[in-house]
């Protein structure tokens, strides 16, 4: 039996689907980064009124979340340009960081972390296709 060969239209459709998934993940990451930046600015302002010591874990957690979102946005764009092991390791690190932020005593909204998990899921599916 001869192996099934993909036609050019099927390959182009698959590339289009992957691009749509990458753009969706990038849009989610940018949206979350903007919300996280606004939340961080509000935390810093509140810390100046209340005291920095009480708000330091939440400020640190939100800053870490913001950095991970920027890395996730870059990963969404370049997921097909990096190697298989590096991509899966980066996704695993981001998943562990998100899980750590979910159980950490910091005030990051669970809806933001849920959208972050959705974005990581989309990036993973786009890589595995």
C-alpha positions in Angstrom: 0.0 0.0 0.0 1.1 3.5 -0.7 1.3 5.9 2.1 -1.3 8.7 2.1 0.2 12.0 0.8 -1.2 15.3 1.9 -2.3 17.7 -0.9 -1.1 21.2 -1.0 -4.5 22.5 0.0 -4.6 20.3 3.1 -1.1 21.5 4.1 -2.1 25.1 3.6 -5.3 24.6 5.6 -3.3 23.1 8.5 -0.8 26.0 8.4 -3.8 28.4 8.5 -5.3 26.6 11.6 -1.9 26.7 13.3 -1.5 30.4 12.6 -5.0 31.1 13.9 -4.2 29.2 17.1 -1.0 31.1 17.5 -2.7 34.5 17.0 -5.4 33.5 19.5 -2.8 32.5 22.1 -0.9 35.7 21.5 -4.1 37.8 21.9 -4.9 36.1 25.2 -1.4 36.7 26.4 -1.4 40.4 25.5 -4.8 40.8 27.1 -3.6 39.1 30.3 -0.4 41.1 30.3 -2.3 44.4 30.1 -4.6 43.3 32.9 -1.7 42.1 35.0 0.2 45.3 34.5 -2.9 47.4 35.6 -3.2 45.1 38.6 0.4 45.5 39.5 0.2 49.3 39.2 -2.8 49.2 41.6 -0.9 46.9 44.0 2.1 49.3 44.0 -0.2 52.3 44.7 -2.0 50.4 47.5 1.3 49.3 49.0 2.4 53.0 49.1 -0.7 53.7 51.2 -0.7 50.6 53.4 2.9 49.6 53.6 5.2 47.7 51.3 5.8 44.8 53.7 2.2 43.5 53.7 1.9 43.6 49.9 5.3 42.3 48.9 4.3 38.6 48.2 1.4 39.8 46.0 3.6 42.3 44.2 6.3 39.7 43.6 3.7 37.1 42.4 2.1 39.5 40.0 5.4 40.6 38.6 6.4 37.0 38.1 3.1 36.4 36.4 3.6 39.4 34.1 7.1 38.1 33.1 5.7 34.7 32.4 3.0 36.2 30.2 5.6 38.1 28.1 7.5 34.8 27.7 4.3 33.0 26.8 3.5 35.6 24.1 7.0 35.1 22.6 6.5 31.4 22.8 3.2 31.6 21.0 4.9 33.4 18.1 8.0 31.2 17.8 6.6 27.8 18.9 7.3 26.2 15.5 10.8 27.7 15.2 12.3 26.1 18.3 13.0 22.4 18.9 10.6 19.9 20.2 12.3 19.4 23.6 12.8 23.1 24.2 9.1 23.9 23.4 7.7 21.2 25.6 10.1 22.1 28.4 9.1 25.8 28.2 5.4 24.9 28.2 6.0 22.6 31.2 7.8 25.4 33.1 5.0 27.8 32.4 2.4 25.3 33.5 4.3 24.7 36.8 4.6 28.4 37.3 0.8 28.9 36.7 0.0 26.0 39.1 2.3 27.5 41.7 0.6 30.9 41.4 -2.8 29.2 41.8 -1.9 27.8 45.2 0.4 30.6 46.4 -0.9 33.1 48.9 -1.0 36.0 46.3 -4.0 37.9 45.1 -4.1 37.1 41.4 -7.6 36.5 40.1 -8.3 32.9 39.3 -9.9 33.9 36.0 -6.6 35.3 34.8 -4.8 32.1 35.7 -7.6 30.1 34.0 -7.2 32.2 30.8 -3.4 31.6 31.1 -4.0 27.9 31.2 -6.2 28.2 28.1 -3.5 30.0 26.3 -0.9 27.4 27.2 -3.3 24.7 26.0 -3.7 26.4 22.6 0.1 26.8 22.3 0.6 23.1 23.1 -2.0 22.0 20.6 -0.5 24.3 17.9 2.9 22.7 18.6 1.7 19.2 18.5 -0.3 19.5 15.2 
